[in-house]
């Protein structure tokens, strides 16, 4: 299986570690990462995912990001908008897009605690969804 990973550079201390965990998990699952794309923030992820899903050699896309709460509700808007756009893209192209983006309402310490489990589940989700799609499309 060939996958792409799109990672937000915002909150890079967290997201760079998420990327390392996701790469390790993909290797353990024998997935081939053919693209790693970095974007400024979580809000910017969908446009890159759209381009990747158009490629015939991409079977699914893992998204990684950390949306940490600030002093306003900006984090909620970013999280909702991004999740909705990613869901729409997955449905449009009939390819899995995992949501390895933590938040909203999350403090920085929570983001650090979720690095490994969220990144690993994001990679695992691509495999599980693809397996189910294959099974029901036989």
C-alpha positions in Angstrom: 0.0 0.0 0.0 1.3 3.4 -1.0 0.4 6.3 1.3 1.1 10.0 1.7 1.5 11.9 5.0 0.6 15.6 5.3 1.9 17.3 8.5 1.3 20.7 9.9 4.4 22.7 10.9 2.5 24.8 13.4 3.3 23.4 16.9 6.3 21.8 15.3 7.7 20.5 18.5 4.6 18.1 18.7 4.0 17.5 15.0 7.6 16.7 14.1 7.5 13.9 16.6 4.1 12.8 15.3 5.7 12.4 11.9 8.5 10.2 13.2 6.0 8.0 15.0 3.8 7.7 11.9 6.8 6.8 9.7 7.8 4.1 12.2 4.3 2.7 12.3 4.0 2.7 8.5 7.3 0.9 8.2 6.1 -1.7 10.7 3.0 -2.2 8.7 5.0 -2.5 5.5 3.4 0.6 3.9 5.3 2.7 1.4 5.3 6.4 2.1 5.6 8.0 -1.3 5.0 11.6 -0.3 5.6 13.6 2.9 4.2 17.1 2.6 4.6 19.9 5.2 2.1 22.7 5.4 2.1 25.8 7.6 -1.0 24.8 9.7 -3.8 22.3 10.1 -6.1 24.6 8.1 -3.8 24.2 5.1 -3.8 20.4 5.0 -7.0 19.8 2.9 -5.6 21.5 -0.3 -2.6 19.2 -0.3 -4.7 16.2 0.5 -6.9 17.1 -2.5 -3.9 17.1 -4.8 -2.6 13.8 -3.4 -5.9 12.0 -3.6 -6.0 12.8 -7.4 -2.8 10.7 -7.9 -3.4 7.1 -8.9 -0.3 5.9 -7.0 -1.7 7.2 -3.6 -3.9 4.8 -1.8 -4.6 7.0 1.2 -3.4 10.0 3.2 -2.5 10.3 6.8 -2.9 13.8 8.3 -1.0 15.0 11.3 -1.4 18.2 13.3 -1.9 19.6 16.8 -4.4 22.3 17.4 -3.7 23.8 20.8 -6.2 26.1 22.5 -5.3 29.7 22.7 -7.2 32.6 24.2 -10.0 32.6 21.7 -12.2 29.9 20.0 -10.0 30.0 16.9 -8.9 26.4 17.6 -12.5 25.2 17.4 -13.0 26.9 14.0 -9.8 25.4 12.6 -10.5 21.9 13.9 -14.1 21.9 12.6 -13.3 23.3 9.2 -10.3 21.0 8.6 -12.1 17.8 9.8 -15.1 18.6 7.5 -13.0 19.3 4.5 -11.0 16.1 5.0 -14.1 14.0 5.3 -15.5 15.5 2.1 -12.3 14.7 0.3 -12.2 11.1 1.5 -15.8 10.6 0.3 -15.2 12.5 -3.0 -12.2 10.3 -4.0 -13.3 7.1 -2.3 -9.9 6.9 -0.6 -9.1 7.0 3.2 -7.9 10.1 4.8 -7.1 9.7 8.5 -7.5 12.4 11.1 -4.3 12.4 13.1 -5.0 16.0 14.2 -5.3 16.6 17.9 -7.5 19.3 19.5 -9.4 21.5 19.8 -9.6 22.6 23.4 -6.3 21.0 24.1 -3.5 22.3 26.2 0.1 21.9 25.1 0.8 19.1 27.7 -2.1 17.2 26.4 -0.7 17.5 22.9 2.6 16.0 24.0 0.8 13.1 25.7 -1.1 12.2 22.5 1.8 12.2 20.1 2.3 8.4 19.9 -1.3 7.1 20.2 -2.8 9.6 17.7 0.0 9.2 15.1 -0.1 5.4 15.3 -3.9 5.3 15.0 -3.9 7.6 12.0 -1.6 5.2 10.1 -3.6 2.1 11.3 -6.9 3.7 10.2 -5.7 4.0 6.6 -5.0 0.2 6.5 -8.3 -0.7 8.2 -10.4 1.6 6.0 -8.7 0.3 2.8 -9.3 -3.3 3.9 -13.0 -2.6 4.5 -13.3 -0.8 1.2 -11.7 -3.7 -0.6 -13.9 -6.2 1.1 -17.2 -4.4 0.3 -16.1 -3.6 -3.3 -15.3 -7.2 -4.2 
